[in-house]
Amino acid sequence: MSEPKTGPALRVRTVAEPPFSGEAVAELIRAVLDRGKAFRFRALGLSMSPFIKDGDVITVAPLGAAPPRTGEIATFVHSVSGKVRVHRIVGVERGRYLLKGDNALESDGEVPAEHILGRVIRVERGGRRVWTGQGLAGAAIARALRSGWLVRGLRRAARTFRREKKGT
């Protein structure tokens, strides 16, 4: 009696991080943007919630002649980790940018201009465009983020809401 034939074994690999380095991702994004083309990718993480959520599709455009401004959302290479991040510009000091996630308590520190890859021009969730708080609203959000009261207030409100919801 012969053994039953089986096909090749299915190997499943779970990947939490891309299989390439932050430096390689930054080079890829920079190469596309340097050609004057936009770059699209899927967001990972919650540091920009509620404006950008995990799984949203982000479109980044080249900076062009205009430098990024306070309130805009930028894609950049983090000075310490070397990873690509997407956070809001909350200030410009001495030609360096101060960036911070909308849902983060701490800023990313000062980021040199050459680490800014591009500006976020579109965010999509479920195939629909999402408002990200750009323009004058972005500048106001940046001011509130820099002071720290916005994130603390939102987190306090969320805790209160969860408590009230549990109580009913």
C-alpha positions in Angstrom: 0.0 0.0 0.0 1.4 3.3 -1.0 1.6 6.5 1.1 -0.9 9.2 0.2 0.7 12.0 -1.8 0.7 15.4 -0.1 1.4 18.8 -1.6 4.0 21.2 -0.4 3.7 22.3 3.2 2.1 25.7 3.7 4.3 28.1 5.6 2.7 31.1 7.2 4.9 33.9 8.4 3.5 36.7 10.6 5.3 40.0 10.1 4.8 42.8 12.5 7.4 45.0 10.8 8.3 45.3 7.2 11.0 42.8 6.2 13.4 45.7 5.4 15.0 48.4 7.4 13.7 51.9 8.0 16.6 53.2 6.0 15.5 51.1 3.0 11.9 52.3 3.3 13.2 55.9 3.5 15.3 55.4 0.4 12.4 54.0 -1.5 10.1 56.9 -0.5 12.7 59.5 -1.3 13.4 57.9 -4.7 9.7 58.1 -5.7 9.3 61.6 -4.3 12.5 62.8 -6.0 10.9 61.9 -9.3 8.0 64.3 -8.5 5.6 61.4 -7.9 3.4 60.8 -4.9 4.0 57.8 -2.7 1.1 55.8 -1.1 1.3 53.3 1.8 -0.7 51.9 4.6 -0.4 53.5 8.1 0.8 51.3 11.0 0.1 52.4 14.6 -2.0 54.8 16.5 0.2 57.8 17.1 -1.8 60.0 14.8 -5.3 58.9 15.9 -8.0 60.1 15.5 -6.9 61.8 12.2 -4.9 58.8 10.9 -5.7 55.4 12.1 -4.0 52.0 11.8 -4.7 50.7 8.3 -5.5 54.0 6.7 -3.9 54.7 3.3 -1.6 57.7 3.3 -0.5 59.6 0.2 2.7 61.6 0.5 3.7 64.3 -2.0 7.1 65.8 -2.7 7.8 69.0 -0.8 8.4 71.1 -3.9 9.7 74.6 -3.5 7.6 75.4 -0.4 9.0 74.2 2.9 6.6 72.3 5.2 4.7 74.6 7.7 3.4 74.2 11.2 0.2 72.2 11.3 1.1 70.1 8.2 1.5 66.3 8.5 4.9 65.2 7.3 6.6 61.9 6.5 10.1 61.9 8.0 13.0 59.8 9.1 13.2 59.8 12.9 16.6 61.1 14.0 17.2 58.4 16.7 15.5 55.2 15.4 16.0 55.8 11.7 12.4 54.7 11.0 10.0 56.4 8.8 7.2 58.2 10.7 4.2 60.3 9.9 3.5 63.1 12.5 2.3 66.7 12.6 4.7 69.6 12.5 4.1 71.5 15.8 7.0 74.0 15.4 10.0 75.2 13.5 13.0 76.4 15.4 16.4 77.3 14.1 15.7 75.6 10.8 14.8 72.3 12.5 11.3 70.9 12.8 9.5 69.8 15.9 7.1 66.9 15.1 4.6 65.1 17.3 1.9 62.5 16.8 -1.6 63.7 17.5 -2.0 60.9 20.0 1.5 61.1 21.5 2.5 62.7 24.8 6.1 63.3 23.7 7.5 65.0 20.6 10.0 63.4 18.3 12.5 66.0 19.2 14.1 68.3 16.6 14.3 66.9 13.1 16.6 68.4 10.6 15.1 69.6 7.3 16.9 66.9 5.3 15.0 64.2 7.3 11.6 65.5 6.1 10.7 63.3 3.1 7.3 64.8 2.1 4.0 66.1 3.2 0.8 64.1 3.6 -1.8 65.3 1.1 -4.5 62.6 1.5 -5.6 60.0 3.9 -8.2 57.3 3.0 -10.1 55.0 5.3 -12.3 52.4 3.8 -11.9 53.9 0.3 -13.1 57.4 1.5 -11.1 60.5 2.0 -10.6 61.5 5.7 -10.2 65.0 7.0 -6.8 65.4 8.7 -6.9 68.8 10.2 -4.7 70.7 7.7 -4.5 74.4 7.0 -5.6 76.8 9.7 -7.2 73.9 11.7 -3.8 72.1 11.5 -2.0 75.1 12.9 -4.5 75.3 15.8 -4.1 71.5 16.4 -0.3 71.9 16.3 -0.5 74.7 18.9 -2.7 72.6 21.2 -0.4 69.6 20.7 2.7 71.5 21.5 1.2 72.7 24.8 0.2 69.1 25.6 -3.3 69.9 26.8 -5.0 68.4 23.8 -3.8 64.8 24.2 -4.3 64.9 28.0 -7.8 66.3 27.7 -8.8 63.8 25.0 -7.4 60.9 27.1 -9.3 62.1 30.2 -12.5 62.4 28.2 -12.1 58.9 26.8 -11.5 57.5 30.4 -14.7 59.3 31.6 -16.7 58.0 28.7 -15.5 54.4 29.3 -16.4 54.7 33.0 -19.9 56.0 32.2 -20.4 53.4 29.6 -19.5 50.6 32.0 -21.8 52.1 34.7 -24.9 51.8 32.4 
